[in-house]
Amino acid sequence: MADIKVPYLDLKAQYRSIKPEIDAAIARVLESCQFVLGSEVAAFERDFAAHCGASECIALNSGTSALHLALLAAGVGPGDEVITVPFTFVASVAAVLYAGARPVLVDIDPRSFNMDPAAIEAAITPRTKAILPVHLYGQTADMDPILEVARRHGLVVIEDAAQAHAAKYKGRTAGSIGDMACFSFYPGKNLGAYGEGGAVTTNNAEYARTIRMLRDWGQDRKYHHVLRGFNYRMEGFQGAVLGVKLRHLNRWTEARRAVVERYNDLLSRSDVQTPVEMPYARHVYHVYTLRSPDRDALQAALASEGIQTGIHYPVPVHLQPAYADLGYARGAFPQSEKAAAEVLSLPLFPEITDTQIEAVCRVVQAGVHAG
Ligand SMILES: Cc1ncc(COP(=O)(O)O)c(C=O)c1O
């Protein structure tokens, strides 16, 4: 394996660019000793809700917890079904099982990699309670037809916006399109904490109240437990870091989009398929994903030049051994399975240099020719 010339992600470069602000925010938490929830977390909740165009934000300890609590607040439980996709990070499906319900999967639209709205209707049964579209890679799912079918059947729509901070759908911001939205602030995300973090945003005060209680042991006041809750609270340090980073998010999103323009331009004459920004979407490119029938060889060629890449995701959830009992065989979701075999994510972070982008593109342009 060659020395790393282009990392997939460079969190150190980002920290260096905002070090004084971050260090001051960390110092404030140390001084206040508000290590769990507290004023920094509350301030971040206000700012992030405003950023999403939502009236409520509940800060949590991970995106997985956000999905779990959003499902519980929607009343999802044993005997219920929730419709989502197999081409996602495993948490989208696992959270449905956390809630005791059954995940019902539908295939993706191969252009957007997101839930195919035309597939939903056939998956609805009398037990269906919610639809959980994932805004994969930073591009929103096609939400209007999803909301329309949900309204017709009285279903709750929960956005998995874990990869889609600041993404837009027809001018609306991810986090305020469905009934609730779930974010992850895992460090590598477009808005990443310095540890685990997540949040639910919503315009529904009742959902927000329930989630606020559930994250803190179901208390409505200290030691009065009206719900069976969890310890899913956000740490003070994470709230402080996220508050600082949120102020830079729009600038970082623009930088990502500029990198993508450069990639698209340099790769327009190569034999890989570059990502499609759907007409309804403003993509925030958490991940820049190519499609190539020679994906594994291309990844090896890049690695031999010291270029790190990722595969998001190599095995769709229905084919993971741990989820075999969902009952879906190979061939059940052809578009998801084809995508899993072909996708390759190139290095992408706001601080990536032009020289690094060109080095990546030289290898991709050279292609992988037999012999
Ligand atoms: C689509 C999606 N959903 C859910 C999650 C879970 O978030 P977390 O890792 O913060 O629990 C992730 C995180 O990687 C994700 O990418």
PDBQT file of the ligand as one rigid body, heavy atoms in Angstrom, charges set to zero:
ROOT
HETATM    1  C1  LIG A 401     -27.905   7.394   6.653  1.00  0.00    +0.000 C 
HETATM    2  C2  LIG A 401     -27.480   7.280   8.087  1.00  0.00    +0.000 A 
HETATM    3  N1  LIG A 401     -28.416   7.033   9.028  1.00  0.00    +0.000 NA
HETATM    4  C3  LIG A 401     -28.102   6.941  10.326  1.00  0.00    +0.000 A 
HETATM    5  C4  LIG A 401     -26.802   7.083  10.769  1.00  0.00    +0.000 A 
HETATM    6  C5  LIG A 401     -26.502   6.877  12.227  1.00  0.00    +0.000 C 
HETATM    7  O1  LIG A 401     -25.887   7.968  12.817  1.00  0.00    +0.000 OA
HETATM    8  P1  LIG A 401     -24.875   7.763  14.060  1.00  0.00    +0.000 P 
HETATM    9  O2  LIG A 401     -23.650   7.111  13.527  1.00  0.00    +0.000 OA
HETATM   10  O3  LIG A 401     -24.637   9.167  14.523  1.00  0.00    +0.000 OA
HETATM   11  O4  LIG A 401     -25.566   6.944  15.063  1.00  0.00    +0.000 OA
HETATM   12  C6  LIG A 401     -25.809   7.358   9.834  1.00  0.00    +0.000 A 
HETATM   13  C7  LIG A 401     -24.432   7.550  10.299  1.00  0.00    +0.000 C 
HETATM   14  O5  LIG A 401     -23.454   7.161   9.800  1.00  0.00    +0.000 OA
HETATM   15  C8  LIG A 401     -26.140   7.451   8.463  1.00  0.00    +0.000 A 
HETATM   16  O6  LIG A 401     -25.222   7.686   7.536  1.00  0.00    +0.000 OA
ENDROOT
TORSDOF 0
